[in-house]
Amino acid sequence: MNLNCPLCNSTATLFCEKLRHLFYKCNNCEGIFRPKHTFLTAEAEKEHYEKHINDVFDERYQAFVSPIVNAVLQDFTSEAKGLDFGSGTGPVIAKMLTDKGFQVQNYDLFFANELSLLKEKYDYVSCCEVMEHFHHPYQEFELLKSLLLPKGKLYCKTEVYSNQKPFENWYYKDDFTHVFIYQPKTLEWIKNQFHFSNLIIKEKLIVFEN
């Protein structure tokens, strides 16, 4: 059975079927995704996130998000306006940046669903370990692009699959809330489709520049 990619709508073919995990890979953008019928319910997904122990004062958690925080501190001044998109149960990025005098709002589908924030424009948007949870990645990147002011930056963090090991043995796929996995070509497709001026892919940081 073939499916259409939820990002670029091209044909995708079966890529991995192991135990309860089922993934397809797009023949165009190379995105790797779970079919919709295998998604958790919204209630089960929220319950899964609530089990995460995200203490904003935890030094390990702060270190985990530090690639994004450090990039913002390097690229912008405290006058810049920011949004943490998918801030989760412990908005550590906002805490670390506001401690430095920065202005950051938090938005999260489950835990800070203030829709008015999505009608504003920002100098930078952070999206830390969120994009792999996108059920509708095209619409969600379209939204993220629309949130940026000219010369704005979208800072993302996710595990990019680059054949570092056989996919069926890759730990990142084992989380059932990880429904869309990106490869380098997928990120390039996003950059071109949504007319970002530049894309930077580092080991633990992805930056789309407006």
Steps between C-alpha positions, in 0.01 A plus 500: 500500500625848411413817691542870432756695700340740753774755425530514120205279399716279278477123490663311785580132536539264793832559675495323836270248660628372833291384792235772540694758301393583144670769292484615139762705314417770249644446154542875455599684821619181678295574811433188708159483662247287681161452331220688673314189611791417734502838680426517870179673601535861616428387855770230489747742343443761770534234771831393344637856515384543858729213597803703388684646798591843362630701793611844376769506771647161398852563365477198269177631349656845462801345326265309268338820370818709513577478124185702434545736795862572411411566135230750600740676739757522222265616223265742679490764770256512789275738305412220257163329538491121523261207515569150631271285285422173676628610839366187672456444872825676594573812290873499565599696187284793605632478855864505388446788258285712731771459764719685249240774455346363179131515408361154429141373481405133537260313276411133530208308351435316826646714778495866386243516222470878471399537135541878499876445513481340155366822351808702591844528335834417659869559442569139592304183567641197681369151435690257721422127460160590354509460122517119522155515663336692211192317375467749212857614431415706190241710684719530807807623311276735306387640836854523637614689191207742536602582859837642400581862437735588211850372583345285771633156590338167581715289733417129504639199678417143405684179418563499125530155344809471279545123477708509818367151572228274357172682555336200665771513770491879548373595846331823390228318307389308811305793646148465360451878514785537248287488188716685244876452466716735294796426280735771362313503168172551689638810667621633164152445357350704786752779444417522129125451527450768762757739352739517790814686395737257667519169684769406750521141623736442790536192717236609751345806339298581187455864402264629230566866417223721365 
